[in-house]
Amino acid sequence: MKKYTLLTVVILFASTFTCFAQKFACVDTEFILNNMPEYKQAQKELDDLSVQWQNEVEAKFKEIDKMYKSFQAEAVLLPEDLKNKKENEIIAAEKEAKNLQKQRFGNDGSLAKKRSELIKPIQEKVYNAIEKIAQEKNYGIVFDKADGGNVLYVDSKTDISDLVLGELGYKIKK
């Protein structure tokens, strides 16, 4: 029985010692990305596309609104079959506009695909730089303080965001 107790104490002591040996650091990915010209360019391109596509969708809905107002003005004078035909045209146009909106802005829409195409390589580049620095400096864990909710306190001495920007070849703008 004493052997198990001694073994347990040795294991607890070793694991406690290992926990204290861990090094931690943090980065601010928002700060890093905002100091990367290619990220700003990609973000601008996404914003421009978003505005262009939003205007396209809004134009479709304005057209539908005109069709509906015109229909309301004429509805009293139209025969029933023509009324049904115009209603169906309006419904079809509305479905088309909603499909366009979903195609552009849905979860798997054009904007999401473009964002993935433009932003993901930049994020991977940042992640690879963080990983390289963490391995070189022997950090066990690197927190992202840009998320806010996950880190309650960050000592500025542990923030390696500047090192990551340097690893990526950028000068720090403060």
HELIX and SHEET records of a PDB file:
HELIX    1   1 LYS A    2  ALA A   21  1                                  20    
HELIX    2   2 THR A   29  ASN A   34  1                                   6    
HELIX    3   3 PRO A   37  GLU A   74  1                                  38    
HELIX    4   4 GLU A   80  PHE A  105  1                                  26    
HELIX    5   5 SER A  110  GLU A  136  1                                  27    
HELIX    6   6 LYS A  145  ASP A  147  5                                   3    
HELIX    7   7 SER A  156  THR A  158  5                                   3    
HELIX    8   8 SER A  161  LEU A  168  1                                   8    
SHEET    1   A 2 PHE A  24  VAL A  27  0                                        
SHEET    2   A 2 ILE A 141  ASP A 144  1                                        
END                                                                             
